[in-house]
Amino acid sequence: MRDSLLSTADEVLERLEDEIAFLAEGLAGVSEQLTCLTAELDGQLAEGTPDHVGHTLDRVAALLCDQVLSDLTALAGLGAIRHGHPPQREDDSVHAIPTPTAVGLPAAAGQGDAGQRPADELRTRVEAAADHLRRLSAFVTDRFDLARAAAERGDADRALEELRLTREAAGSAPAGYQLWLTCLADLPG
């Protein structure tokens, strides 16, 4: 009887490890895609291709769907079974979602005064708006990696908080994109 209980326990542990590996692999794939999209976005912003930038930002948001939330939650639960109570957080600091910097983006941006501004100033505004989108994209990628790592440790609270920040940052990208488009439109022909 004892041997059959050990055999069953071994099977349960093996199944737990298989499920954890499956979920971790899927979330690692999302992380890799986010990293690739961040690199693509950087190139597209440098080239000034609005349609491609918009499409890439849409792809980032689509990756952070409800399935990712389900998988992250499941992984955190299984990680908690594997590791017990989550360890104390090493870093409880709050990380703010990037916002556009005032440098190069005066309050009057996009209000029809572009013809009165020097071309260098207009290019500076475009680059500042592009840098904001780059920072947002890097933030999304970094925070998602932290969410995934927390889930693997079984720290569901931290994982879900990081995912919330990730999704919120991705949700703010359309406003940053519109700002970039406005600045881009102000550039002379």
C-alpha positions in Angstrom: 0.0 0.0 0.0 2.8 2.4 0.9 4.5 1.9 -2.5 1.3 2.7 -4.3 0.9 6.0 -2.3 4.4 7.0 -3.2 3.8 6.1 -6.8 0.7 8.3 -6.8 2.5 11.1 -5.1 5.3 10.9 -7.6 2.8 11.0 -10.4 1.1 14.1 -8.9 4.5 15.8 -8.5 5.4 14.9 -12.1 2.1 16.3 -13.3 2.6 19.5 -11.3 6.0 20.0 -12.9 4.6 19.3 -16.4 1.8 21.9 -15.9 4.2 24.5 -14.5 6.6 23.9 -17.4 3.8 24.1 -20.0 2.4 27.4 -18.6 5.9 28.9 -18.1 6.9 28.0 -21.7 3.7 29.7 -23.0 4.3 32.8 -21.0 8.0 32.8 -22.0 6.8 32.8 -25.6 4.7 35.9 -24.9 7.7 37.5 -23.3 9.9 36.8 -26.4 7.2 38.2 -28.7 7.0 41.4 -26.6 10.8 41.7 -26.8 10.7 41.3 -30.6 7.9 43.9 -30.9 9.9 46.3 -28.8 12.8 46.0 -31.3 10.4 46.3 -34.3 8.8 49.4 -32.8 12.2 51.0 -32.3 13.1 50.6 -36.0 9.6 51.7 -37.1 9.8 54.9 -35.1 13.3 55.6 -36.5 11.9 55.1 -40.0 8.8 57.2 -39.2 6.3 54.6 -40.6 3.0 55.5 -38.9 1.0 52.5 -40.1 3.6 50.0 -39.0 4.0 51.7 -35.6 0.2 51.6 -35.0 0.0 47.9 -36.1 2.9 47.0 -33.7 1.3 48.8 -30.8 -2.0 46.9 -31.5 -0.1 43.6 -31.6 1.4 44.4 -28.1 -2.0 45.1 -26.7 -3.4 41.9 -28.3 -0.7 39.8 -26.7 -1.8 40.8 -23.2 -5.2 39.2 -23.6 -7.4 37.4 -21.0 -5.6 34.1 -21.8 -2.4 35.6 -20.5 -4.2 36.6 -17.3 -5.5 33.0 -17.0 -2.2 31.4 -17.6 -0.4 33.8 -15.3 -2.9 33.1 -12.5 -2.7 29.4 -13.0 1.1 29.5 -13.0 1.1 31.5 -9.8 -1.2 29.0 -8.1 0.9 26.0 -9.2 4.1 27.9 -8.2 2.6 28.4 -4.7 1.9 24.7 -4.4 5.5 23.9 -5.5 7.2 26.6 -3.4 4.8 27.2 -0.5 4.2 30.7 0.6 5.8 33.3 -1.6 9.0 34.8 -0.3 9.0 38.4 1.0 9.3 40.9 -1.8 12.7 42.3 -2.3 11.4 45.4 -4.1 8.2 47.0 -2.9 8.7 50.2 -4.8 6.1 51.4 -7.2 7.1 51.9 -10.7 5.2 54.5 -12.6 4.1 54.0 -16.1 6.1 56.3 -18.4 4.4 59.5 -19.4 5.5 61.9 -22.2 8.2 64.2 -21.0 7.8 67.9 -21.3 11.2 68.2 -23.1 10.5 68.9 -26.7 6.7 68.7 -26.2 5.4 72.1 -25.3 1.8 72.5 -24.3 1.0 74.0 -27.7 2.0 70.8 -29.5 -0.3 70.2 -32.5 -2.2 73.4 -32.2 -1.5 74.7 -35.7 1.6 76.7 -34.9 4.0 74.4 -36.6 4.7 76.8 -39.4 6.1 79.3 -36.9 8.5 76.8 -35.3 12.0 76.0 -36.5 12.4 72.6 -38.2 14.9 71.5 -35.5 12.3 72.1 -32.8 9.7 70.1 -34.7 12.1 67.2 -35.1 12.9 67.4 -31.4 9.2 67.1 -30.7 8.9 64.1 -33.0 11.8 62.4 -31.3 10.5 63.1 -27.8 7.2 61.5 -28.7 9.0 58.5 -30.3 11.1 58.2 -27.2 8.0 58.1 -25.1 6.6 55.2 -27.2 10.0 53.4 -26.8 9.9 53.8 -23.0 6.3 52.5 -22.9 7.2 49.5 -25.0 10.3 48.7 -22.8 8.2 49.2 -19.7 5.6 46.7 -20.9 8.3 44.1 -21.8 10.1 44.5 -18.5 7.0 44.5 -16.3 5.7 41.4 -18.1 9.0 39.6 -17.4 8.6 40.5 -13.7 5.0 39.3 -13.7 6.1 36.0 -15.2 8.9 35.5 -12.7 6.6 36.3 -9.8 4.1 33.7 -11.0 6.8 31.1 -11.3 7.7 31.8 -7.6 4.1 31.5 -6.6 3.7 35.2 -5.8 0.2 35.7 -7.2 -0.2 39.2 -5.8 3.0 40.5 -7.3 2.3 38.7 -10.6 -1.1 40.2 -11.0 0.1 43.7 -10.0 2.9 43.6 -12.5 0.4 42.4 -15.2 -2.0 45.2 -14.3 0.8 47.7 -14.8 1.8 46.0 -18.0 -1.8 46.2 -19.4 -2.2 49.8 -18.2 0.9 50.9 -20.0 -0.1 49.1 -23.2 -3.5 50.7 -22.8 -1.9 54.2 -22.7 0.1 53.6 -25.9 -2.7 54.8 -28.3 -2.5 58.3 -26.7 1.2 58.3 -27.1 0.8 57.2 -30.7 -1.6 60.0 -31.4 0.9 62.5 -29.9 3.6 61.1 -32.1 1.4 61.3 -35.2 0.5 64.9 -34.4 4.2 65.9 -34.0 5.0 63.9 -37.2 2.3 65.8 -39.1 3.8 69.1 -38.0 7.1 68.4 -39.8 7.5 70.3 -43.0 7.0 68.2 -46.2 
